[in-house]
Amino acid sequence: MSALICGSLAFDTIATFPGRFAQQILPEQIHILNVSFLVPTLRREFGGCAGNIAYTLKALGGEPVVMAALGSDGAGYLERMNDLGIDTRHVLTVAESYTAQANIITDEDNNQITAFHPGAMQFADRIEMPVRDDLRLALIGPDGRDAMLKRARDFAAAGLPFIFDPGQGLPMFNGEELHGFVAQATWVTVNDYEARMLCERMDTDLATLSRSHLRGVVVTLGHEGCDVWVQGEVTRVPGVVAEAVLDPTGCGDAFRGALLYGLERGWDLVRCVELGNRVGAIKIACHGPQNHTLDRAALGVA
């Protein structure tokens, strides 16, 4: 069975600042902010949440199906996904736009500043839901605003269980719209900052949010692990110590690829999250969001 992954495909330009942002940004001068960071290292990587999640899910032995948009410069990305064996039949090429671009600066504390150009992602709502009988579940990640709303309606109407994973797209939606997403979703995944924003805009809390039709709410906490909320009860799943901390870019997406892998196979949510934490620790020890390798036997998924 396959998992339908909806979200961005992007090119990530990743730079490292050998210092701390907090030492360069003066709080009392924030109203006239004018900051320049010297970044001696620079890399260009394949990225975007849909591509990153699909990469990890495929590496674990899953069957990702990507539904996303590329721009006129996206041929190389499409070729890469095909070479990896990722289903790209529902990837749209938008000739009048560039592929989404993320420009990311990471400091020595792994804090990040990102400038994101959505590009072709803004046209993702042109893609219609595929008619196929091999889809077991789906994930709605950060994408064009109209596309995200459309996916939720279509999946709910089709009875396809899905994870609502708004990520950096969360600020685009008001409380009423977020209530609509959650009402149609099967699971919700957010990081701790997004969890606070989601609850504030919905005028609720995590316990109440999980005490509903949802099969679970997962809140990622970085190196501390994850909180798994099910029917008002929370379970802390400890983090995994990484062999090295080189690049946090794409760690959340690697986690979500593992989460999808477990859910595809009917695992309970805590077991899925445990695998996600292990995969996230492997990813952070590699530069870029799609360069980590996974030993399936060592992870117990062979």
QUIBEL-V637755 format. One record per backbone hydrogen bond with DSSP energy under -1.0 kcal/mol. CO is the residue of the C=O (numbers start at 1). NH is the residue of the N-H. If there is no record, write none. Layout:
CO,NH ; CO,NH
This chain:
2,136 ; 3,65 ; 4,139 ; 5,67 ; 6,141 ; 8,50 ; 8,51 ; 10,47 ; 11,102 ; 12,45 ; 13,104 ; 14,43 ; 15,106 ; 17,19 ; 19,108 ; 20,23 ; 21,24 ; 21,25 ; 26,29 ; 27,30 ; 29,32 ; 30,33 ; 41,16 ; 43,14 ; 45,12 ; 47,10 ; 48,52 ; 49,53 ; 50,54 ; 51,55 ; 52,56 ; 53,57 ; 54,58 ; 55,59 ; 56,60 ; 57,62 ; 58,61 ; 63,3 ; 64,87 ; 65,5 ; 68,92 ; 70,94 ; 71,74 ; 74,78 ; 75,79 ; 76,80 ; 77,81 ; 78,82 ; 79,83 ; 80,84 ; 81,86 ; 82,85 ; 87,66 ; 88,91 ; 92,70 ; 94,97 ; 97,72 ; 98,120 ; 100,11 ; 101,117 ; 102,13 ; 103,115 ; 104,15 ; 105,113 ; 106,17 ; 107,110 ; 111,107 ; 113,105 ; 115,103 ; 117,101 ; 118,121 ; 119,122 ; 120,123 ; 121,124 ; 123,126 ; 124,127 ; 134,2 ; 137,4 ; 138,163 ; 139,6 ; 140,165 ; 142,8 ; 144,148 ; 145,149 ; 146,150 ; 147,151 ; 148,152 ; 149,153 ; 150,154 ; 151,155 ; 152,156 ; 153,157 ; 154,158 ; 155,160 ; 161,138 ; 162,186 ; 162,187 ; 163,140 ; 164,189 ; 166,169 ; 167,170 ; 169,172 ; 170,173 ; 174,178 ; 175,179 ; 176,180 ; 177,181 ; 178,182 ; 179,183 ; 180,184 ; 181,185 ; 186,215 ; 187,164 ; 188,218 ; 190,220 ; 191,195 ; 192,196 ; 193,197 ; 194,198 ; 195,199 ; 196,200 ; 197,201 ; 198,202 ; 199,204 ; 205,209 ; 206,210 ; 207,211 ; 210,212 ; 210,231 ; 216,188 ; 217,229 ; 218,190 ; 219,227 ; 220,192 ; 221,224 ; 222,225 ; 225,221 ; 226,237 ; 227,219 ; 228,235 ; 229,217 ; 230,233 ; 233,230 ; 235,228 ; 237,226 ; 248,251 ; 250,254 ; 251,255 ; 252,256 ; 253,257 ; 254,258 ; 255,259 ; 256,260 ; 257,261 ; 258,262 ; 259,263 ; 260,264 ; 261,265 ; 262,267 ; 263,266 ; 268,272 ; 269,273 ; 270,274 ; 271,275 ; 272,276 ; 273,277 ; 274,278 ; 275,279 ; 276,280 ; 277,281 ; 278,282 ; 279,283 ; 280,284 ; 283,286 ; 284,246 ; 284,247 ; 294,296 ; 295,299 ; 296,301
